Structure formats: C-alpha cells, structure tokens
Amino acid sequence: MRRFLLCSLSVLALLALGTFAALQLSPWPGALLIRAVFDSGAQRAFSAQQPHLPADIAEQRDLQYAADSPHAFLDLFYPANSAQRKLPTIVWIHGGGWVSGSKALLGNYARILAGQGFSVAVVGYAIAPGATYPTPVRQVHAALGYLSRQASMLPVDADKLILAGDSAGAHIAAQVAASLSEPDYAQRIGVQASIARSQLAAVLLYCGPYDIREVNLDGGFGAFLRTVLWAYSGRKDFQQDVRFATASVLPEVSARFPPAFISAGNADPLLGQSQALASALSKQGVTVETLFFPPDLKPELGHEYQFDLDGKPGQQALARSVAFLRRHIGQPD
C-alpha cells in the first residue's frame, strides 16, 4: 500500500511538473484551457438569449469575405422584409480574449439587433495562438471592404457602417476605427484601409482592453492576461515587443475617431480601460456616450454583462446602444 501511494504521488508530481513546464514553454496549454471555459460561457449566453429572439429575421451564413484564410467568413442577419433595402449595418467582432469565440456564438445577439432595423454582420476571424497580431485587424478591414464592394447585392448601406465588438472584439473594433481615422497609424500597424473613413458612422465598444501598456498583470486576472497576450502577440516578452506596442489604441485616438458608445460593468476588471478610452476620446472632441454603473451597484455587473438580456442592465445597454446608433445614422428613435 505504501509503495502504491508513493508511486501515485510520484506520478501526480510528474504530471504537475509537466503541466507547469508546458505552461512556461508555450501559450497553447493555457490558451486552450481559457478557450474551453470562455466558449462554454458564450454558449450559455447564446442559449439564454433564445427567448428574446424577434420573428422574421433572415440570414446569409458563411459569406466568404477573403480568399486567403479558412477563417474569413461572416454571417449576415437582417429583417426578412428588408432584403431589397439598404440598411445601416453593424459589423460585430466577437470577443474571447483573442484565443476563443466564434461568429456562431454571436448569432442570437445579432438576430436581436437585426430586429431593431439593422443588418448585422458577425465577422469570423483567425484566433490565437494559431494566428497572431495583427491578423484579426487585417481581417476585419477585409470584411469591411467586402461589405462595401458587395453592398449592391446585400441589404447593406455601405455609407452607414458601424463597427461593434465585445471584450477582445471591442479592442479589434477600436483599433480598426483608429486605423481608418489615421492613415499613419494604419501604416505602422501594417494594415490596408479597405473603406473610407466617411463610411464609418459610429462604434459600439463593450468591455474592451484598449491600452496594453496599462494592463494589470498582477494576481489571477493578471495571469490570464499574460497568457492571452503571449498567445496574441506571439511572444512571451510581449511588453518588450515594439511591433505589439501598436496594439495599444489609447495613444492613437484623434478627433477623426467616429462617435463612440462605450460601456462596461461595475465589477469588470477592464472597467478602467473603458473609462480611460472614453476620457481620451472626449478630450479629442469626439462624441462619446457612456454607460457605466455606480461602484456599489448590486448585484455586481461583470465582464460582458450586456449579453444578459434577462436583467435590466443588459436591456438598458441594448436600448441605449440602439438609440445612440439611430441618432448617428439619422433615424428617429
């Protein structure tokens, strides 16, 4: 018995050592664990949104927006009676810490937004560690270009495009908006603008990170950030990577940034990043509307609170987002 216990403890110790070594040598083990957890949460949110779905939403799935990637597909949702009309189009980039998520898991929320009179394109993109920065930024630019070129064949108004995103998707959306606003920034990132800045009417940004320089790498959430930023940058020493430094959107915003709706929950560990972006944009004279909550609000609103449409804060976020967009595309509330 004693020999069996000693053998079992030795095996467990070796497994623990091997796991620790794997986590130190590659971002893959940690990224795959995060992916499993995040995708499970996104699936729960997707299912919970089912009772809120509007009727008569049409869709076109798996539209290929670029030929150079197996991930370059988008799904388009719109009111069924609007197939021949040109609708303002929300281009949503899903979140997932750059290492998880999919366009499919945003489908129900996209249908709900489409029920408000929009076309909604949910962009699929290559995730880390398999694809690294700035691949998703380039792919979203390509998706915008596709929608602009194909607008005559789709219920899309190419002059009323709206970038939107949640979490890592909000970061990508903000970076695309900034690179459309400032050609010099686009050049430094290494992306090619695919539409004119004038075609971008507004942005919706939920719960995103916007300044890689200022992320808190201490504690449990810091360990998570170290893993996903290693995976996304392709370098464990991402803080010393000059190329990855361009992923920080905050120092790049200008007065040409589009009108922005920015929100995060009061218990979101990235709340400060949303507040900092809103402040920076306001100082540039950009039209900014925010939805933040009292620090002592109970129950606390965590990361991605807006997808919970059974609660009043999620319903408020949806209503405020839609009202904001209608004002900036010239539609009545």
Summary of the structure (lengths in Angstrom):
residues: 333
radius of gyration: 20.5
end to end distance: 74.5
largest distance: 77.6
contacts: 1133
relative contact order: 0.12
helix: 50%
strand: 14%
